[in-house]
């Protein structure tokens, strides 16, 4: 009997070995080009299983933006291979892999996503990064500290003077509270150096006694944002991105990409001859005007806009919903196109299908509140319906993947 069991065990062992060999042989080879794995629909899941940390670049070779990002992504991969990092870089040509791109809901080209632990449906979206160094910094900050700790004035001098532009956070508590907002922003804004300190000497140096974030240009304080409890990561990012540029800067071949790719979508351009005698005076007046109007979100020359301010203040005081936010902004500030003359009142429901609803009722607090309540009820129903459809879609995709795996077996 014992010999029979030994035979069975040997047979099972041989079967397992043969099965393992068959599985290995059926795996498709993933080609590599310029230090980057080239993935397609048939190898994407295979790569996810093989590499626990997979950074994927989705591109279209004929796109001008993609051509630049392809080169920088390859540089980043080559540099990463010289380190002990466990992250693997791969690319997908969406012009050839349209079905895979649709399955992964890839709409922005080029774009970069980080897939962790073979999770195909919940990648970490990488912000638009201009060069290889920024990509590597983004990855580094996700694995370790996102900001350098500045212990005193000596370190502050080295930090601020070694960078043309740097972000410095002053927080009395470096473990919890609003400092976490800075850390989250630093992890995403990979093209700028970040520092953080709780040194009393640094507070005194800048004559500051509250938690705040400073923007330093060539070692000197340029802008300051006080970190009150209502400051979000988005607000801090906007502050950095808006103030990282000089208030007035020359538009030329070097600065054009920075200006056009910034979060500031609307610019006032002065065309002037530098050789004219009036150049210095005109530029000075232009700068003074820019200083006065930076951050303005209303049209101060509009009587209609000024008349709406008291109503908005009353609405803000009466607002008692955790999921409703009353804001005021110019059309250019939020980058929307109005069909009617401002000022206007619009509501943006928090649903997947982005839409804007224009309010045409009486401009009284009671009327606007009633309008908001009605739209909240409608948005909840729409959101519930979208969640159900989204769940069905995910289940369908997973079922298709399971069927494909079963067919492969």
MIDRENDREN-326413 format. One line per 4 residues: their letters; for each residue x, y, z of C-alpha. Coordinates in pm, whole numbers, plus 50000, padded with zeros to 5 digits. Example, Ala and Ser with C-alpha at 12.3 -4.5 7.8 and 13.67 -1.06 7.14 Angstrom:
as = 51230/49550/50780 | 51367/49894/50714
//
This chain:
xxxx = 50000/50000/50000 | 50284/50236/50089 | 50444/50175/49751 | 50116/50257/49580
xxxx = 50091/50590/49765 | 50452/50666/49676 | 50368/50602/49312 | 50065/50828/49335
xxxx = 50270/51102/49501 | 50538/51075/49233 | 50270/51090/48963 | 50112/51397/49122
xxxx = 50450/51562/49153 | 50530/51492/48788 | 50188/51624/48686 | 50246/51943/48883
xxxx = 50586/51990/48724 | 50446/51931/48376 | 50155/52171/48443 | 50394/52438/48572
xxxx = 50612/52394/48263 | 50305/52423/48035 | 50197/52748/48211 | 50546/52894/48171
xxxx = 50564/52793/47804 | 50223/52947/47727 | 50330/53288/47862 | 50394/53529/47578
xxxx = 50732/53698/47568 | 50716/54070/47645 | 50951/54266/47419 | 51164/54550/47552
xxxx = 51266/54859/47360 | 51483/55143/47492 | 51468/54998/47846 | 51085/55000/47842
xxxx = 50859/54692/47818 | 50616/54714/47524 | 50276/54584/47629 | 49966/54488/47434
xxxx = 49627/54345/47524 | 49752/53986/47537 | 50047/54066/47767 | 49908/54341/47992
xxxx = 49762/54110/48261 | 50072/53893/48243 | 50292/54196/48316 | 50070/54302/48608
xxxx = 50116/53960/48771 | 50489/53949/48706 | 50569/54304/48824 | 50400/54416/49152
xxxx = 50486/54781/49079 | 50429/54863/48714 | 50448/55219/48580 | 50273/55228/48241
xxxx = 50306/55504/47982 | 50012/55531/47739 | 50114/55713/47422 | 50045/55769/47052
xxxx = 50375/55787/46857 | 50248/56038/46600 | 50143/56284/46869 | 50387/56570/46928
xxxx = 50344/56553/47306 | 50388/56174/47303 | 50717/56192/47114 | 50874/56401/47389
xxxx = 50725/56191/47670 | 50845/55865/47507 | 51206/55986/47516 | 51186/56110/47875
xxxx = 51012/55790/47989 | 51290/55580/47836 | 51553/55794/48010 | 51372/55747/48341
xxxx = 51362/55369/48293 | 51734/55352/48212 | 51822/55553/48523 | 51583/55351/48739
xxxx = 51753/55025/48637 | 52076/55153/48792 | 51906/55175/49134 | 51756/54917/49369
xxxx = 51401/55023/49287 | 51142/54746/49242 | 50937/54952/48996 | 50921/54839/48632
xxxx = 50843/55076/48344 | 50628/54974/48048 | 50454/55141/47756 | 50133/55092/47557
xxxx = 50089/55229/47205 | 49720/55325/47215 | 49712/55380/46839 | 49758/55002/46804
xxxx = 49595/54889/47130 | 49261/55072/47106 | 49069/54787/47268 | 49305/54775/47567
xxxx = 49291/55154/47604 | 48909/55145/47603 | 48906/54861/47857 | 49135/55060/48089
xxxx = 48941/55383/48025 | 49249/55564/47895 | 49129/55893/47748 | 49420/56134/47804
xxxx = 49720/56087/47574 | 49997/56081/47677 | 49935/55970/48035 | 50115/55766/48302
xxxx = 49963/55527/48556 | 50114/55326/48839 | 49963/54978/48885 | 50021/54815/49225
xxxx = 49979/54451/49329 | 49821/54352/48995 | 49520/54578/49060 | 49405/54657/48709
xxxx = 49107/54874/48802 | 49253/55117/49059 | 49580/55262/48928 | 49752/55568/49070
xxxx = 49736/55845/48811 | 50066/56023/48761 | 50047/56398/48694 | 50178/56539/48367
xxxx = 50556/56534/48413 | 50787/56712/48171 | 51110/56514/48204 | 51280/56199/48331
xxxx = 51397/56361/48654 | 51040/56460/48742 | 50917/56104/48679 | 51188/55960/48904
xxxx = 51120/56220/49173 | 50749/56135/49165 | 50826/55765/49212 | 51080/55838/49485
xxxx = 50836/56055/49681 | 50572/55784/49668 | 50810/55535/49826 | 50968/55768/50083
xxxx = 50950/56118/50236 | 50804/56372/49994 | 50976/56675/50154 | 51319/56741/50305
xxxx = 51321/56824/50676 | 51499/57156/50742 | 51644/57157/51094 | 51777/57514/51111
xxxx = 51905/57824/50933 | 52214/57649/50799 | 52012/57386/50618 | 51763/57652/50508
xxxx = 52041/57850/50337 | 52165/57542/50150 | 51811/57440/50053 | 51689/57779/49932
xxxx = 52005/57886/49750 | 52058/57556/49569 | 51728/57591/49381 | 51595/57873/49165
xxxx = 51247/57786/49292 | 51156/57593/49607 | 50855/57531/49831 | 50902/57553/50210
xxxx = 50638/57456/50465 | 50650/57598/50819 | 50448/57380/51057 | 50471/57350/51434
xxxx = 50363/56984/51405 | 50537/56776/51138 | 50343/56457/51213 | 49976/56546/51175
xxxx = 49739/56825/51081 | 49781/57057/50782 | 50137/56940/50718 | 49981/56629/50562
xxxx = 49831/56851/50293 | 50181/56969/50203 | 50312/56612/50196 | 50033/56501/49962
xxxx = 50099/56793/49726 | 50475/56734/49733 | 50418/56372/49628 | 50239/56491/49314
xxxx = 50430/56810/49223 | 50748/56628/49136 | 50919/56900/48934 | 50978/57126/49237
xxxx = 51186/57074/49556 | 50991/57071/49883 | 51115/57136/50235 | 50940/57139/50571
xxxx = 51046/57273/50911 | 50926/57340/51263 | 51240/57533/51358 | 51166/57844/51565
xxxx = 51473/58007/51408 | 51319/57972/51062 | 50988/58115/51187 | 51178/58413/51328
xxxx = 51387/58452/51013 | 51074/58508/50804 | 50891/58697/51082 | 50612/58437/51079
xxxx = 50422/58287/51373 | 50154/58078/51199 | 50167/57763/50988 | 50218/57857/50625
xxxx = 50376/57759/50295 | 50638/57982/50134 | 50748/58000/49774 | 51119/58085/49754
xxxx = 51277/58222/49438 | 51656/58228/49422 | 51675/58210/49801 | 51431/58495/49866
xxxx = 51071/58488/49985 | 50834/58549/49693 | 50485/58440/49806 | 50317/58312/50122
xxxx = 50002/58106/50185 | 49869/58072/50540 | 49761/57712/50598 | 49420/57756/50760
xxxx = 49205/57448/50816 | 49007/57502/50495 | 49310/57490/50264 | 49288/57179/50045
xxxx = 49558/57002/49847 | 49402/57143/49530 | 49415/57499/49666 | 49779/57460/49769
xxxx = 49869/57316/49429 | 49700/57609/49254 | 49887/57855/49477 | 50219/57697/49384
xxxx = 50143/57667/49013 | 50012/58023/48983 | 50292/58189/49180 | 50583/57981/49047
xxxx = 50600/58218/48749 | 50706/58580/48771 | 50411/58816/48769 | 50531/58953/48435
xxxx = 50761/58736/48226 | 50889/58752/47871 | 50722/58518/47624 | 50992/58344/47420
xxxx = 51092/58002/47294 | 51219/57895/47637 | 50924/58015/47846 | 50644/57935/47598
xxxx = 50600/57566/47703 | 50592/57664/48072 | 50333/57936/48015 | 50107/57736/47784
xxxx = 50115/57423/48005 | 50051/57606/48333 | 49723/57600/48528 | 49674/57964/48426
xxxx = 49474/57932/48105 | 49425/58300/48027 | 49703/58554/47981 | 49727/58923/47910
xxxx = 50005/58976/47656 | 50186/59307/47604 | 50346/59354/47262 | 50617/59617/47294
xxxx = 50946/59720/47134 | 51234/59697/47383 | 51426/59968/47200 | 51159/60234/47256
xxxx = 51231/60503/47517 | 50897/60437/47686 | 50972/60065/47732 | 51087/60086/48096
xxxx = 50796/60306/48205 | 50536/60098/48018 | 50671/59772/48159 | 50666/59919/48511
xxxx = 50302/60025/48475 | 50215/59686/48329 | 50375/59515/48630 | 50193/59742/48877
xxxx = 49861/59661/48711 | 49935/59289/48720 | 50017/59314/49091 | 49686/59484/49162
xxxx = 49469/59235/48971 | 49642/58906/49058 | 49391/58674/49224 | 49087/58880/49132
xxxx = 48791/58650/49070 | 48518/58908/49003 | 48475/59191/48757 | 48503/59496/48986
xxxx = 48377/59720/48706 | 48045/59532/48686 | 47761/59677/48897 | 47563/59354/48845
xxxx = 47846/59148/48994 | 47881/59378/49295 | 47505/59357/49354 | 47531/58979/49379
xxxx = 47798/58978/49653 | 47558/59026/49950 | 47340/58737/49828 | 47642/58509/49804
xxxx = 47758/58602/50152 | 47411/58525/50290 | 47409/58189/50112 | 47750/58104/50257
xxxx = 47620/58178/50608 | 47301/57976/50557 | 47479/57683/50397 | 47444/57377/50623
xxxx = 47526/57090/50389 | 47854/56902/50418 | 47844/56815/50047 | 47752/57158/49906
xxxx = 48015/57422/49839 | 47924/57782/49749 | 48199/57952/49549 | 48237/58264/49336
xxxx = 48464/58285/49033 | 48505/58442/48692 | 48436/58230/48381 | 48806/58249/48292
xxxx = 48910/58143/48644 | 48721/57812/48616 | 48778/57787/48240 | 48413/57764/48128
xxxx = 48234/57932/47843 | 47912/58119/47930 | 47626/58155/47686 | 47485/58449/47878
xxxx = 47626/58772/48015 | 47777/58742/48365 | 47709/58740/48651 | 47528/58406/48645
xxxx = 47455/58130/48895 | 47535/57770/48806 | 47543/57440/48991 | 47787/57158/48917
xxxx = 47641/56824/49039 | 47899/56580/49177 | 47818/56300/48930 | 48033/56108/48681
xxxx = 47852/56258/48379 | 47983/56613/48409 | 47715/56874/48353 | 47637/57234/48441
xxxx = 47290/57356/48540 | 47210/57723/48491 | 46987/57893/48750 | 46727/58131/48605
xxxx = 46505/58192/48909 | 46474/58484/49149 | 46801/58604/49297 | 46698/58566/49659
xxxx = 46849/58339/49921 | 46527/58135/49967 | 46486/58077/49594 | 46848/57970/49544
xxxx = 46837/57737/49847 | 46523/57570/49712 | 46694/57527/49374 | 47000/57367/49538
xxxx = 46783/57127/49741 | 46598/57012/49429 | 46921/56956/49238 | 47072/56766/49533
xxxx = 46782/56518/49524 | 46821/56479/49150 | 47200/56436/49176 | 47162/56162/49441
xxxx = 46931/55964/49211 | 47161/56013/48912 | 47469/55918/49117 | 47300/55600/49245
xxxx = 47208/55504/48887 | 47562/55572/48766 | 47707/55364/49051 | 47484/55070/48954
xxxx = 47585/55097/48588 | 47951/55136/48683 | 47932/54825/48903 | 47771/54625/48621
xxxx = 48043/54737/48382 | 48325/54637/48621 | 48160/54298/48683 | 48126/54248/48307
xxxx = 48494/54328/48250 | 48600/54094/48530 | 48379/53818/48386 | 48538/53866/48044
xxxx = 48885/53848/48198 | 48792/53531/48387 | 48656/53376/48066 | 48975/53467/47878
xxxx = 49189/53310/48151 | 48971/52997/48142 | 49014/52974/47764 | 49391/53008/47805
x = 49391/52714/48046
//
